[in-house]
Amino acid sequence: MKLKNRFKKLDNKGYTAVELLAVILVFSVLSGLFVYVLRQNAADSRDLERKRDLSAIYFSLESNKSEVGYPQKPTLENLKGLDPEALADPTKKSLGDPGAEYRYFPADCTSGFCKEYELKVNLEKEAEFTKKSGQN
């Protein structure tokens, strides 16, 4: 009699293939959503950095405006008080460099000074961000 108890039928308490596939599917969908949200947050962060930098350049141009106008080419020398990092876009190209994201368009210029300007940057998730001279 003791021999019969030794060869008792085992209970099948494992998971079925369908259950395992369902769990894998749920985890795959959740991880895909997580990656998507991370990428969207990163794009929002880069856009915010672009807006903040362009606004800093704008306020520096406005506060350093001379009697004859704005500089034809903004540099750290004629934009006193500006953080040098603000002139560099996320790709580390400086304002005015070829291929830079931050663009400066001076207008009505004579002798290296201009009466007005426009600052522009393309954003990833929004329309182009523009600041014009004399705007608030």
Residue pairs with C-beta under 8 A, 6 or more apart in sequence:
40 125
43 124
43 125
44 125
46 90
46 124
47 123
47 124
47 125
47 126
49 90
50 89
50 90
50 101
50 102
50 121
50 123
50 129
51 121
51 123
51 129
52 86
53 85
53 86
53 87
53 88
53 89
53 102
53 121
54 102
54 119
54 120
54 121
54 129
54 131
55 131
56 82
56 83
56 86
57 74
57 79
57 82
57 86
57 87
57 95
57 102
57 104
57 119
57 131
58 119
58 131
58 135
60 74
60 79
60 80
60 81
60 82
60 86
61 70
61 71
61 74
61 79
61 117
61 119
61 133
62 133
62 134
63 81
64 71
64 78
64 79
64 80
64 81
66 113
68 111
68 113
69 109
69 113
69 114
69 115
69 116
70 106
70 113
70 114
70 115
70 116
70 117
70 133
71 78
71 79
71 106
71 112
71 113
71 114
72 106
72 109
72 112
72 113
72 114
73 96
73 104
73 106
74 87
74 95
74 96
74 104
76 82
76 84
76 87
79 87
87 94
87 95
87 102
88 94
88 95
89 95
89 100
89 101
89 102
89 121
90 101
91 100
91 101
93 99
93 100
93 101
93 102
94 100
94 102
95 102
95 103
95 104
96 104
101 121
101 122
102 119
102 120
102 121
103 119
103 120
103 121
104 117
104 118
104 119
105 117
105 118
105 119
105 120
106 114
106 116
106 117
107 114
107 115
107 116
107 117
107 118
108 114
108 115
108 116
109 115
115 133
116 132
116 133
116 134
117 132
117 133
118 130
118 131
118 132
118 133
119 130
119 131
119 132
120 128
120 129
120 130
120 131
121 128
121 129
122 128
122 129
123 129
